[in-house]
């Protein structure tokens, strides 16, 4: 190849590589939505309790019947039911660290 063509070939190859790397999508970390399915104050079991939801959000691993959190998560409380006073923030509930939002009945208690 002539030097001019060789230069053009490498220039175009570098341009294609740069555009490809720029256009490729970067992985996006999405927060999880964890739905509380039980008003029980316990942990573990097949249901997702509030304690388990907070633990799953804080540790980004499954807890009880709750899926793993991912980043700053959203916890959605059960549609009906009453959470006992022992679950108020600052009492016996785990400290909330990996949670961005708490929605649902009783969310004002957190």
Residue frames as qw, qx, qy, qz and C-alpha x, y, z in Angstrom:
[[0.000, 0.888, 0.459, 0.000, 0.00, 0.00, 0.00],
 [0.333, 0.578, -0.049, 0.743, 1.10, 3.51, -0.66],
 [0.269, -0.116, -0.550, 0.782, 1.81, 5.64, 2.43],
 [0.300, -0.088, -0.024, -0.950, -1.11, 7.97, 1.63],
 [0.695, -0.201, -0.515, -0.460, -3.57, 5.07, 1.41],
 [0.581, -0.138, -0.708, 0.378, -2.13, 3.48, 4.54],
 [0.042, -0.013, -0.373, 0.927, -2.60, 6.75, 6.44],
 [0.513, -0.118, -0.218, -0.822, -6.20, 7.00, 5.16],
 [0.691, -0.167, -0.689, -0.140, -6.91, 3.38, 6.13],
 [0.445, -0.173, -0.658, 0.582, -5.65, 3.83, 9.71],
 [0.126, -0.035, 0.166, -0.977, -7.40, 7.19, 10.05],
 [0.620, -0.168, -0.372, -0.670, -10.74, 5.71, 9.01],
 [0.664, -0.171, -0.718, 0.121, -10.20, 2.68, 11.26],
 [0.250, -0.091, -0.535, 0.802, -9.50, 4.95, 14.24],
 [0.332, -0.080, -0.036, -0.939, -12.56, 7.09, 13.43],
 [0.693, -0.197, -0.557, -0.413, -14.84, 4.04, 13.22],
 [0.566, -0.169, -0.702, 0.398, -13.45, 2.70, 16.51],
 [0.058, -0.023, -0.363, 0.930, -13.96, 6.07, 18.25],
 [0.502, -0.127, -0.210, -0.830, -17.54, 6.44, 16.98],
 [0.694, -0.184, -0.680, -0.151, -18.35, 2.86, 17.97],
 [0.432, -0.160, -0.653, 0.602, -17.07, 3.37, 21.51],
 [0.124, -0.013, 0.177, -0.976, -18.96, 6.66, 21.81],
 [0.582, -0.108, -0.349, -0.727, -22.25, 5.22, 20.57],
 [0.511, -0.120, -0.847, 0.081, -22.18, 1.98, 22.59],
 [0.533, -0.695, -0.163, -0.456, -24.66, 2.16, 25.46],
 [0.137, 0.377, -0.726, 0.558, -23.21, 2.30, 28.93],
 [0.426, -0.385, -0.817, 0.062, -24.80, 0.15, 31.63],
 [0.273, -0.526, 0.067, -0.803, -27.28, 2.06, 33.77],
 [0.188, -0.118, -0.865, 0.449, -27.80, 1.14, 37.41],
 [0.419, -0.454, -0.342, -0.709, -31.50, 1.30, 38.12],
 [0.279, -0.225, 0.649, -0.671, -33.01, 1.43, 41.56],
 [0.220, -0.223, -0.941, -0.128, -35.33, -1.39, 42.54],
 [0.530, -0.339, 0.014, -0.777, -38.94, -1.09, 43.66],
 [0.208, 0.008, -0.942, 0.264, -39.53, -3.39, 46.62],
 [0.555, -0.384, -0.282, -0.682, -43.19, -4.15, 47.38],
 [0.171, -0.175, 0.801, -0.546, -43.99, -4.98, 51.00],
 [0.527, -0.168, -0.673, -0.491, -46.57, -7.79, 51.00],
 [0.616, -0.437, -0.641, 0.138, -46.97, -8.34, 54.74],
 [0.213, -0.809, 0.114, -0.536, -47.55, -6.08, 57.73],
 [0.887, -0.368, -0.213, 0.181, -45.90, -8.63, 60.00],
 [0.177, -0.930, 0.321, -0.035, -43.07, -7.26, 62.09],
 [0.848, -0.283, 0.408, 0.186, -41.01, -10.41, 61.57],
 [0.166, 0.687, -0.576, -0.412, -38.33, -11.32, 59.09],
 [0.118, -0.195, 0.951, 0.208, -37.76, -14.17, 56.68],
 [0.502, 0.382, 0.717, -0.297, -40.40, -16.40, 55.24],
 [0.431, 0.393, 0.658, 0.477, -42.20, -16.28, 51.91],
 [0.076, 0.926, 0.363, 0.072, -43.64, -12.76, 52.41],
 [0.433, 0.389, -0.104, 0.806, -41.83, -9.46, 52.03],
 [0.394, -0.773, -0.422, 0.264, -42.04, -7.67, 55.38],
 [0.075, 0.986, -0.054, 0.136, -41.01, -4.08, 56.01],
 [0.551, -0.686, 0.441, 0.177, -37.93, -5.20, 57.89],
 [0.753, 0.079, 0.540, 0.366, -36.94, -7.48, 55.01],
 [0.454, 0.814, 0.256, 0.256, -37.58, -4.71, 52.47],
 [0.148, -0.961, 0.235, -0.007, -35.31, -2.29, 54.35],
 [0.664, -0.441, 0.551, 0.247, -32.62, -4.98, 54.69],
 [0.715, 0.383, 0.485, 0.326, -32.88, -5.84, 50.97],
 [0.280, 0.936, 0.087, 0.195, -32.60, -2.16, 50.03],
 [0.340, -0.876, 0.338, 0.058, -29.67, -1.52, 52.35],
 [0.597, -0.398, 0.657, 0.231, -27.64, -4.58, 51.33],
 [0.503, 0.519, -0.428, -0.542, -28.74, -4.95, 47.67],
 [0.141, 0.119, -0.981, -0.063, -29.35, -8.65, 48.33],
 [0.577, -0.381, -0.540, -0.480, -32.62, -10.60, 48.69],
 [0.060, -0.157, 0.728, -0.664, -34.05, -10.74, 52.22],
 [0.477, 0.256, 0.666, -0.513, -37.00, -12.89, 53.25],
 [0.539, 0.522, 0.652, 0.106, -39.53, -12.73, 50.44],
 [0.168, 0.917, -0.006, -0.363, -38.15, -9.43, 49.09],
 [0.796, 0.498, 0.037, 0.342, -36.08, -9.08, 45.92],
 [0.616, -0.211, -0.040, 0.758, -32.60, -7.58, 46.04],
 [0.062, 0.925, 0.121, -0.355, -32.32, -3.82, 46.06],
 [0.678, 0.287, 0.247, 0.630, -30.16, -1.91, 43.60],
 [0.214, 0.358, 0.012, 0.909, -28.91, 1.55, 44.49],
 [0.197, 0.044, 0.395, -0.896, -31.35, 4.06, 46.01],
 [0.097, -0.277, -0.926, -0.237, -34.51, 1.95, 46.10],
 [0.460, -0.248, -0.040, -0.852, -38.22, 2.60, 46.52],
 [0.023, -0.137, -0.951, 0.276, -40.19, 0.69, 49.15],
 [0.469, -0.256, -0.325, -0.781, -43.94, 0.42, 48.57],
 [0.279, -0.106, 0.771, -0.562, -45.90, -0.50, 51.70],
 [0.069, 0.316, 0.942, 0.090, -48.75, -3.03, 51.65],
 [0.151, -0.421, -0.427, -0.786, -52.03, -1.57, 50.35],
 [0.598, -0.615, -0.142, -0.494, -53.83, -2.21, 53.61],
 [0.807, -0.238, -0.442, 0.311, -52.89, -3.01, 57.16],
 [0.299, -0.927, 0.131, -0.184, -51.30, -1.39, 60.14],
 [0.647, 0.340, -0.503, 0.462, -47.61, -1.43, 60.99],
 [0.650, -0.629, -0.376, 0.203, -46.96, -1.71, 64.70],
 [0.165, -0.976, 0.140, -0.032, -45.27, 1.04, 66.72],
 [0.725, -0.451, 0.405, 0.326, -42.16, -1.14, 66.92],
 [0.677, 0.342, 0.421, 0.498, -41.62, -0.50, 63.19],
 [0.091, 0.992, 0.077, -0.040, -41.39, 3.27, 63.48],
 [0.595, 0.589, -0.263, 0.479, -38.16, 4.77, 62.27],
 [0.016, -0.637, 0.488, -0.597, -35.72, 4.91, 65.15],
 [0.773, -0.369, 0.342, -0.386, -37.24, 2.07, 67.14],
 [0.717, -0.226, 0.656, 0.070, -36.68, -1.58, 66.18],
 [0.767, 0.627, 0.132, -0.012, -36.72, -1.21, 62.41],
 [0.747, -0.031, 0.175, 0.640, -33.35, -1.44, 60.66],
 [0.092, -0.656, 0.083, 0.745, -31.70, 1.89, 59.86],
 [0.646, 0.686, 0.335, 0.005, -32.74, 3.13, 56.45],
 [0.344, -0.585, 0.398, 0.617, -29.69, 3.71, 54.25],
 [0.206, -0.062, 0.748, 0.627, -30.33, 2.35, 50.73],
 [0.171, 0.650, 0.740, 0.010, -33.88, 3.70, 50.36],
 [0.126, 0.135, 0.185, 0.965, -34.82, 6.78, 48.41],
 [0.470, -0.221, -0.129, -0.844, -38.62, 6.72, 48.78],
 [0.056, 0.188, 0.940, -0.279, -41.22, 5.01, 50.98],
 [0.400, -0.108, -0.312, -0.855, -44.78, 5.01, 49.59],
 [0.489, -0.297, -0.796, -0.197, -48.11, 3.70, 50.83],
 [0.584, -0.715, -0.216, -0.318, -50.18, 3.63, 53.99],
 [0.761, -0.609, -0.009, 0.225, -48.03, 4.55, 56.97],
 [0.693, 0.391, -0.017, 0.605, -45.19, 6.02, 54.89],
 [0.075, -0.853, 0.065, -0.513, -45.49, 9.23, 56.91],
 [0.779, -0.624, 0.065, -0.012, -44.09, 7.35, 59.89],
 [0.853, -0.034, 0.131, 0.505, -40.65, 7.05, 58.30]]
